[in-house]
Amino acid sequence: MRKMISMFAISALLVSMASCTDDKGNGGGNDVDLKPIPLAYSQVQQTEFAQQSNKFANKLMALLSADPEKQGENVCVAPMSMQYVLSMLANGVDDVAAKEIVEALGYDDIESLNQENLAMLNKLGEDDQYVKIGLNNSAWLDKKYTYRSGFKSTMDQYYKANLSVVDIRNNPKAMQQRVDAWAKESTKGLITSFPLSIDDRTEFIVVNANYFDGKWSNPFNAAESKALPFYGLDGNQRNVMTMCNTEEVNHYQDDSLQMVEMPYGQGYYSMMVVMPKKSEYLNDIIEKADWWGWHNQMTKGMAIIRLPRFSAEASWKNIMRAMESLGMPSLDWAAIPKVINEYNNTVITLIAHKVAIHVNENGTKAAGVSAGVGIDGAMTPMPNLSFDHPFIYAVRENTTGAILFMGKVVKL
């Protein structure tokens, strides 16, 4: 039996054999005042921010979904959240690391990046009363330091960030509780904890939280939801609760893939779902995803949509290695001379990311939290032992030192 799986391991089946109807003869019933997007918006070209942000998003998704610990798991990322944390760090780290961040995000200079971030921050959530969006930025600095005025001004002007000076090093447990409470409040309870390995060396934390709560323009009728087969990457079939709707939507299908775009609220936001006809091609299309091109390829028409209800959560305690692969090798142990007034040895050693998403008959709730953490680099650093090229090994009895087994590893 053909395996089917969609982008981010969800399935949207566009079929014409049967219909999904409610008592009124339509899909879920439209209780949203759906207004066409003004022509000036619908004909606008993809913005520079979106072009660069989406390239970064595809690369980030490809790298994090390739994480060996995530194989066979649903993976979700919040690239915009990650972009804002990296952008704030770019305004504080040394020039070499800052240049790498700016270029990795697709820009020529920090000023352009800041301007684009501000424009998007101002735009999000302003168009649609049926979609709630939150994008919050904050930073905490240990009480023995003070912020540079230039950094404070930039964070306020372009990122609307709340900067605080608190006692981090003497009470790391309380600082972790503060971070968790901030994440919970900023994501409306979708993310309740965000472990950052805070200890008595931690001196600086910068965070972003991105929250989305969108109501479908054409909600699914819960009475039509039923258990239907879903075929995983491993070929196993499992019956899952699947929503069903018949509506006029943008959609497209050919011999290689099928896709649908389902709007939220008044149509300013939507979810695009893309499913390769053969599930083994799923990873191939992630980094090459052309969301704008796919959008333009679709045409509007009636379609039957079957989409599983799903929830997913993914977290990474430290994705610094992914940052290196994205073109930011100097970010690891980068100094932050533009953040702190006083002489310091603070360096960035951790980039963390956590995401949660819930999709049901009414709409979608999603949240992402990202952070960069700086520690006192003058203290003895925690060893980072990465065995990434050929090595030898031995198994021994420790009271005598006698070797039981010995070998070498040259390929894996």
C-alpha positions as CSV (number, residue, x, y, z in Angstrom):
1,M,0.0,0.0,0.0
2,R,1.3,3.4,-0.9
3,K,2.9,5.3,2.0
4,M,1.6,8.8,2.4
5,I,3.0,11.5,4.7
6,S,3.0,15.3,4.4
7,M,5.3,18.1,5.3
8,F,5.8,18.0,9.1
9,A,4.3,14.5,9.1
10,I,0.7,15.6,8.5
11,S,-1.6,14.5,5.7
12,A,-4.1,16.5,3.7
13,L,-5.9,14.3,1.2
14,L,-7.7,16.0,-1.6
15,V,-10.2,13.5,-3.0
16,S,-13.3,13.5,-5.2
17,M,-14.9,10.2,-4.3
18,A,-17.0,11.3,-1.4
19,S,-18.0,14.5,0.3
20,C,-17.8,15.9,3.8
21,T,-21.0,17.7,4.7
22,D,-22.9,19.0,7.7
23,D,-26.6,19.4,8.0
24,K,-26.5,22.6,5.9
25,G,-24.8,20.8,3.0
26,N,-21.4,22.4,3.3
27,G,-18.2,21.6,5.2
28,G,-17.8,22.9,8.7
29,G,-20.0,26.0,8.3
30,N,-18.5,29.4,7.9
31,D,-19.1,31.5,11.0
32,V,-16.2,33.9,10.1
33,D,-16.8,37.1,8.2
34,L,-14.3,36.2,5.5
35,K,-13.3,39.3,3.5
36,P,-11.3,39.1,0.3
37,I,-7.8,40.5,0.8
38,P,-7.6,43.9,-0.9
39,L,-6.1,43.8,-4.4
40,A,-3.2,45.8,-3.3
41,Y,-2.3,43.0,-0.9
42,S,-3.1,40.0,-3.1
43,Q,-0.9,41.3,-5.9
44,V,2.1,42.4,-3.8
45,Q,5.4,40.7,-4.5
46,Q,7.0,38.6,-1.8
47,T,8.8,41.0,0.5
48,E,12.5,41.0,1.1
49,F,11.9,40.0,4.7
50,A,9.8,37.0,3.6
51,Q,12.3,35.9,0.9
52,Q,15.3,35.9,3.2
53,S,13.3,34.6,6.2
54,N,11.9,31.7,4.3
55,K,15.3,30.7,3.0
56,F,16.6,30.6,6.5
57,A,13.4,28.7,7.6
58,N,14.0,26.0,5.1
59,K,17.6,25.5,6.0
60,L,16.8,25.5,9.8
61,M,14.0,23.0,9.3
62,A,16.2,20.7,7.2
63,L,19.0,20.8,9.8
64,L,16.8,20.3,12.8
65,S,14.7,17.6,11.3
66,A,17.9,15.7,10.4
67,D,18.8,15.6,14.1
68,P,19.4,11.8,14.8
69,E,17.4,12.1,18.0
70,K,14.4,13.4,16.0
71,Q,14.3,10.6,13.4
72,G,10.8,9.1,13.1
73,E,9.4,12.0,15.2
74,N,7.2,14.9,14.2
75,V,9.4,18.0,14.0
76,C,8.2,21.6,14.2
77,V,10.3,24.8,14.2
78,A,9.6,28.5,14.7
79,P,12.0,30.2,12.3
80,M,10.8,33.7,12.9
81,S,11.4,33.3,16.6
82,M,14.9,32.1,15.9
83,Q,15.5,35.0,13.6
84,Y,14.6,37.6,16.2
85,V,16.9,36.0,18.8
86,L,19.8,35.9,16.4
87,S,19.1,39.4,15.2
88,M,19.2,40.7,18.8
89,L,22.4,38.9,19.4
90,A,23.8,40.4,16.2
91,N,23.5,43.8,17.8
92,G,25.5,42.7,20.8
93,V,28.2,40.3,19.8
94,D,31.6,41.1,18.3
95,D,31.9,42.3,14.7
96,V,33.0,38.9,13.2
97,A,30.1,37.0,14.7
98,A,27.6,39.8,13.9
99,K,28.6,39.8,10.3
100,E,28.1,36.0,10.1
101,I,24.6,36.3,11.7
102,V,23.5,39.1,9.3
103,E,24.7,37.3,6.2
104,A,23.2,33.9,7.4
105,L,19.8,35.7,7.7
106,G,20.2,37.0,4.2
107,Y,21.1,40.7,4.7
108,D,24.0,42.9,3.8
109,D,24.1,45.0,7.0
110,I,22.7,45.2,10.5
111,E,20.7,48.3,9.8
112,S,18.6,46.7,7.1
113,L,18.0,43.6,9.3
114,N,16.8,45.8,12.2
115,Q,14.5,47.8,9.9
116,E,12.9,44.7,8.4
117,N,12.4,43.1,11.8
118,L,10.7,46.2,13.1
119,A,8.4,46.4,10.0
120,M,7.4,42.8,10.5
121,L,6.9,43.3,14.3
122,N,4.6,46.2,13.6
123,K,2.6,44.3,10.9
124,L,1.9,41.0,12.7
125,G,-1.6,40.8,14.0
126,E,-2.8,44.2,12.8
127,D,-4.9,42.9,9.9
128,D,-7.2,40.2,11.2
129,Q,-9.5,40.2,14.2
130,Y,-9.8,36.4,14.1
131,V,-6.1,35.8,14.4
132,K,-4.1,36.5,17.6
133,I,-0.4,36.9,17.3
134,G,2.2,37.7,19.9
135,L,5.9,38.3,19.3
136,N,7.8,39.2,22.5
137,N,11.4,40.0,23.1
138,S,13.3,40.2,26.4
139,A,16.8,40.0,27.9
140,W,18.2,39.6,31.4
141,L,21.7,40.7,32.5
142,D,23.4,39.8,35.8
143,K,23.2,42.5,38.4
144,K,26.9,43.1,38.5
145,Y,26.7,44.7,35.0
146,T,24.8,47.4,33.2
147,Y,23.6,47.7,29.7
148,R,25.3,49.9,27.1
149,S,23.0,52.7,26.1
150,G,23.4,51.9,22.4
151,F,22.2,48.4,22.9
152,K,19.3,49.5,25.1
153,S,18.2,52.0,22.4
154,T,18.4,49.5,19.6
155,M,16.5,46.9,21.5
156,D,13.8,49.4,22.4
157,Q,13.5,51.0,18.9
158,Y,13.6,47.9,16.7
159,Y,12.6,45.0,18.9
160,K,10.4,46.5,21.6
161,A,12.4,44.4,24.0
162,N,12.1,44.4,27.8
163,L,15.6,44.6,29.2
164,S,16.1,43.7,32.9
165,V,19.1,43.5,35.3
166,V,18.6,40.7,37.8
167,D,20.6,38.4,40.1
168,I,21.3,35.5,37.8
169,R,24.5,34.0,39.1
170,N,23.7,33.9,42.8
171,N,20.3,32.3,42.2
172,P,20.2,30.4,38.9
173,K,17.2,28.3,40.0
174,A,15.1,31.5,40.5
175,M,16.3,32.7,37.1
176,Q,15.1,29.5,35.4
177,Q,11.7,29.9,37.1
178,R,11.6,33.5,35.8
179,V,12.3,32.2,32.2
180,D,9.7,29.5,32.5
181,A,7.1,32.0,33.8
182,W,7.9,34.4,31.0
183,A,7.6,31.6,28.3
184,K,4.3,30.5,29.8
185,E,2.8,34.0,29.8
186,S,4.2,34.9,26.3
187,T,2.8,31.7,24.7
188,K,-0.6,31.7,26.5
189,G,0.4,28.5,28.3
190,L,1.4,26.5,25.2
191,I,5.0,26.3,26.4
192,T,5.2,26.1,30.2
193,S,8.9,25.4,30.7
194,F,12.1,26.3,28.7
195,P,15.2,24.8,30.3
196,L,18.3,26.8,29.6
197,S,21.0,25.1,31.7
198,I,21.3,28.2,33.8
199,D,24.0,28.0,36.5
200,D,26.3,30.2,38.5
201,R,28.3,31.1,35.4
202,T,25.3,32.5,33.5
203,E,25.4,36.2,33.0
204,F,23.2,37.1,30.0
205,I,20.0,35.7,28.5
206,V,18.1,37.0,25.4
207,V,14.8,35.4,24.4
208,N,12.0,35.6,21.9
209,A,8.5,34.1,22.0
210,N,6.2,33.8,19.0
211,Y,2.5,33.0,19.6
212,F,-0.2,32.2,17.0
213,D,-3.9,31.5,17.5
214,G,-5.8,31.4,14.2
215,K,-9.4,30.4,13.6
216,W,-10.1,28.7,10.3
217,S,-12.1,30.8,7.8
218,N,-14.1,27.6,7.2
219,P,-14.0,25.6,10.4
220,F,-14.3,21.8,10.2
221,N,-17.4,20.2,11.5
222,A,-16.4,18.1,14.5
223,A,-19.4,15.8,13.8
224,E,-17.7,14.8,10.5
225,S,-14.4,13.9,12.1
226,K,-13.7,10.2,12.1
227,A,-10.9,7.6,12.5
228,L,-9.2,7.1,9.1
229,P,-5.8,5.5,8.2
230,F,-2.6,7.4,8.3
231,Y,0.5,5.8,6.8
232,G,3.8,6.7,8.6
233,L,7.3,6.8,7.2
234,D,7.9,3.3,8.6
235,G,5.0,2.0,6.4
236,N,2.8,1.2,9.4
237,Q,-0.9,2.1,9.2
238,R,-2.6,3.7,12.1
239,N,-6.2,5.0,12.4
240,V,-6.2,8.6,13.6
241,M,-9.0,11.2,14.1
242,T,-9.3,13.0,10.8
243,M,-11.1,16.2,10.1
244,C,-13.2,16.6,6.9
245,N,-14.4,19.6,5.0
246,T,-15.6,20.5,1.6
247,E,-14.8,24.1,0.7
248,E,-13.4,26.4,-2.0
249,V,-9.7,26.6,-1.4
250,N,-6.4,27.1,-3.2
251,H,-5.0,23.7,-4.2
252,Y,-2.9,21.8,-6.6
253,Q,-1.8,18.3,-7.4
254,D,0.3,16.5,-10.0
255,D,2.2,13.2,-10.2
256,S,4.7,14.2,-7.5
257,L,2.8,16.1,-4.9
258,Q,-0.4,17.6,-3.7
259,M,-1.0,20.7,-1.7
260,V,-3.7,22.9,-0.2
261,E,-3.8,26.3,1.4
262,M,-6.4,26.8,4.1
263,P,-7.1,30.4,5.3
264,Y,-7.5,31.6,8.8
265,G,-9.9,34.4,9.7
266,Q,-10.2,37.0,7.0
267,G,-7.6,35.5,4.8
268,Y,-4.4,37.3,5.9
269,Y,-3.0,34.1,7.3
270,S,-3.2,30.5,6.0
271,M,-1.7,27.0,6.5
272,M,-0.2,25.4,3.4
273,V,0.1,21.6,3.6
274,V,2.3,19.8,1.0
275,M,2.4,16.1,0.7
276,P,4.7,14.2,-1.7
277,K,3.0,11.3,-3.4
278,K,5.8,9.1,-2.2
279,S,6.7,9.6,1.4
280,E,10.4,8.8,0.9
281,Y,10.7,12.2,-0.9
282,L,9.6,14.1,2.2
283,N,13.0,15.2,3.3
284,D,14.0,16.1,-0.2
285,I,11.5,18.8,-0.5
286,I,12.0,20.4,2.9
287,E,15.1,22.5,2.2
288,K,14.0,23.1,-1.4
289,A,10.5,24.2,-0.4
290,D,9.3,27.1,-2.5
291,W,6.3,28.3,-0.5
292,W,5.8,31.4,-2.6
293,G,6.1,29.5,-5.8
294,W,3.7,26.8,-4.6
295,H,1.2,29.5,-3.6
296,N,1.3,30.9,-7.1
297,Q,1.0,27.5,-8.6
298,M,-2.3,26.8,-6.9
299,T,-5.8,27.6,-8.2
300,K,-9.0,28.2,-6.3
301,G,-11.8,25.6,-6.5
302,M,-13.9,23.2,-4.5
303,A,-12.1,20.4,-2.9
304,I,-12.6,17.8,-0.2
305,I,-10.0,18.1,2.5
306,R,-9.2,15.4,5.0
307,L,-6.6,16.5,7.5
308,P,-5.7,14.7,10.8
309,R,-6.0,16.5,14.0
310,F,-2.5,16.7,15.3
311,S,-0.4,18.2,18.1
312,A,3.4,18.3,18.0
313,E,6.2,19.6,20.3
314,A,9.9,19.7,19.7
315,S,12.8,21.1,21.7
316,W,16.5,21.4,21.4
317,K,18.6,22.3,24.4
318,N,21.5,23.6,22.3
319,I,21.6,24.0,18.5
320,M,24.9,25.8,18.3
321,R,26.2,23.1,15.9
322,A,23.3,23.9,13.6
323,M,24.2,27.6,13.8
324,E,27.7,26.6,12.5
325,S,26.1,24.7,9.6
326,L,24.0,27.8,8.8
327,G,27.1,29.9,8.4
328,M,27.6,31.3,11.9
329,P,30.7,29.4,13.3
330,S,31.9,32.4,15.3
331,L,28.7,32.6,17.3
332,D,29.9,29.9,19.6
333,W,31.9,31.6,22.4
334,A,31.3,35.0,20.8
335,A,31.9,38.0,23.1
336,I,29.2,40.5,23.6
337,P,31.1,43.8,23.9
338,K,28.1,45.9,22.6
339,V,25.8,44.7,25.4
340,I,27.7,45.4,28.7
341,N,29.3,48.6,29.9
342,E,31.8,47.1,32.3
343,Y,34.8,44.9,31.5
344,N,33.6,41.3,31.1
345,N,34.4,37.9,29.8
346,T,30.8,37.0,28.9
347,V,30.5,34.7,25.8
348,I,27.6,33.1,24.0
349,T,27.6,29.3,24.5
350,L,24.0,28.2,24.0
351,I,21.2,28.6,21.5
352,A,18.0,26.9,22.6
353,H,14.7,26.4,20.7
354,K,11.2,24.9,21.7
355,V,8.0,24.8,19.7
356,A,4.5,23.5,20.2
357,I,1.6,23.3,17.7
358,H,-2.0,22.1,18.0
359,V,-4.4,21.8,15.0
360,N,-8.1,20.9,15.3
361,E,-11.5,21.6,13.8
362,N,-11.5,25.2,15.0
363,G,-8.1,26.3,13.9
364,T,-4.5,26.3,15.0
365,K,-2.5,27.4,18.1
366,A,1.2,27.4,17.9
367,A,4.1,28.9,19.9
368,G,7.9,29.0,19.7
369,V,10.5,30.2,22.1
370,S,14.2,30.8,21.3
371,A,17.1,31.9,23.5
372,G,20.7,32.8,23.5
373,V,22.7,32.4,26.7
374,G,26.0,33.9,27.7
375,I,28.3,32.7,30.5
376,D,31.4,33.9,32.2
377,G,34.1,32.7,29.8
378,A,36.9,33.3,32.3
379,M,35.6,30.5,34.5
380,T,36.6,27.0,33.6
381,P,34.4,26.0,30.7
382,M,32.4,22.9,30.7
383,P,34.2,20.4,28.4
384,N,32.7,19.9,24.9
385,L,33.9,16.5,23.9
386,S,32.9,15.9,20.3
387,F,34.3,12.7,18.7
388,D,33.7,13.6,15.1
389,H,36.6,11.9,13.3
390,P,38.5,8.6,13.7
391,F,39.4,7.5,17.2
392,I,40.7,4.6,19.2
393,Y,39.0,3.1,22.3
394,A,39.6,0.5,25.0
395,V,37.4,-1.3,27.5
396,R,39.3,-1.8,30.8
397,E,38.9,-3.0,34.3
398,N,39.5,0.0,36.4
399,T,41.0,-1.3,39.6
400,T,43.9,-2.9,37.8
401,G,44.0,-1.0,34.5
402,A,43.8,-4.3,32.5
403,I,42.4,-3.8,29.0
404,L,39.6,-6.1,28.0
405,F,38.9,-4.8,24.5
406,M,40.7,-2.3,22.3
407,G,39.9,-1.0,18.8
408,K,39.7,1.9,16.4
409,V,36.9,3.6,14.6
410,V,37.6,5.1,11.2
411,K,34.2,5.0,9.5
412,L,30.6,5.0,10.5
